[in-house]
Amino acid sequence: MLELINHVVGISARRDRTEINSAMVDAMLDLFHPERLVIYRCYAGNKKAMVFACAGAGPNGPFLRNAYLPDHRYCHPIERDPLLNRCRKERSAVLDHQENGSHRIVFPVIRLDAPIYLVDLSLSNEFSAQQRVTLMGLIEYFGNHIALLDYGEADTLTGLASRKTFDKHLFELLGKAASDDLLSGPESRRRGTPDSSHWLAVCDIDHFKQVNDNFGHLIGDEVLIMLAQEMRQSFRFDDQLFRFGGEEFIALLQPTEAQYALATLERFRTNVEKQLFSRVGHITVSIGFSALMPNDTPTDVIDRADEALYFAKRHGRNRVDCYEKLVASGDVAIKEIAKGEVELF
């Protein structure tokens, strides 16, 4: 019992999904000695449900991956694994007996009537009923702790990740880029394409002040909520979406080429234009985006995307503009500043 309490205290001290997963793996290995263990993070996706094996232990020992940046090598549609898919559909623990006499159990962590994590274990047939009760209690605690973390990381109105969470994720992504050149393409969704990059897009609702002035802030809030829902439908499961503040949203796109980033953002812009927003009717968004560079600071990339957004606003709104293309065409000028960085006019 003391050992269990010590692990619960260790998990409760973590304030990051990756760290929580690490502490959870340590606890389950120490307390229950599973033959195999995988913690999957679940993504609803706009076409099919996906799972990402973000932590666990196997024949080669424990493994841990960044829970915020799903690596496509370890992601797959949930339908590929019948037991995982059954657990998702039934939203309860499911069991399968293995040929070697052990049994595989998958436990769901449910939020808003859908699994956000699946905990997949292979246990020996000597695993007692009392141990199973303890294991279920630990997984329930894990889910509650993740729910508290989600509450702290999310924007309270839209449910997207908050500005504070964005700052943390972008620093983490830029740090990884600087250390192993992640952004140059070796981990991109289209391997072997040297032009692949992460992209940061700033999305702003056109004339949103008029929505609040004409219909009131409650309707304005409803528009923001509906826009967030449209973002979830329009972007890929592993693209990260944030409410930056007010009517401004940010999307961090996983590595791809400029043409595919543009296509994704155009799809979102078009979907918003077609959507009927309650009493307001139709609204539009303007979007500016830029590639993340390994030596960027958060200010660098946001300033570039903002300049592309301002260009879109000045040239008719309801459009998507890429900073790099604007520079190449001469529509946006850059200048050297004192510290050797570049800044736009």
Number of C-alpha atoms within 10 A of each C-alpha: 7 7 10 15 10 12 19 17 11 15 22 15 12 16 15 16 17 18 17 22 24 21 20 22 22 18 21 20 16 13 16 16 16 19 16 17 26 22 24 24 21 23 21 18 18 13 10 12 16 19 25 26 26 25 23 25 20 12 7 6 9 16 15 17 18 15 19 17 17 19 18 14 10 12 18 15 16 20 15 10 10 10 19 23 15 17 19 26 11 12 17 14 19 17 16 12 13 13 7 8 11 17 17 21 19 23 24 25 26 18 13 6 8 16 20 20 24 25 20 24 23 20 20 17 13 9 14 10 9 9 13 12 10 16 17 14 12 18 18 16 16 20 18 15 18 22 16 11 16 16 14 15 19 19 19 12 13 19 17 23 22 23 18 15 17 22 13 10 16 17 14 14 20 21 17 14 19 14 10 11 16 21 26 21 20 17 19 22 17 14 12 12 15 14 14 26 27 25 25 24 29 26 25 25 22 18 13 19 14 11 19 16 10 12 13 12 13 10 17 22 17 17 25 22 16 17 23 20 14 16 23 18 16 21 20 17 21 19 18 20 22 24 27 22 12 11 19 18 24 26 21 23 23 24 27 25 20 20 9 12 24 19 12 15 24 18 14 22 22 15 17 22 16 12 15 14 18 11 12 15 11 12 19 19 24 23 31 28 32 27 26 27 19 19 13 17 14 15 8 17 21 20 17 25 27 22 24 29 26 17 23 20 20 9 10 9 19 20 19 24 24 24 23 17 14 15 14 10 10 10 11 16 12 12 10 10 10 6 6 8 11 13 14 13 8
